[in-house]
Amino acid sequence: MAIAIIQIILAVAIITLILLQERSSGMSGLLGAGDAGGYYQARRGMEKIVFYATIVLSVAFVALAIYQLYAQTH
């Protein structure tokens, strides 16, 4: 039961962090047509922290899901 609660909290945190990562605005950015030519932009400051936090929380979420599946079978 505790794992399920932790997964819910992680899911909400991941959704929040993903929504904070704004790459391009408007519907064109949503559909992938924001910067067709595009250019590389380095992540700096808070944007970098949010990016890495999203990765860490996603890995933790997947690890908990795998653990929960393993715990149910044994």
Buried (B, 14 or more C-beta within 10 A) or exposed (E): EEEEEBBEEBEEBBEEBEEEEEEEEEEEEEEEEBEEEEEEEEEEEEBEEBBEBBEEBBEBBEEBEEEEEEEEEE
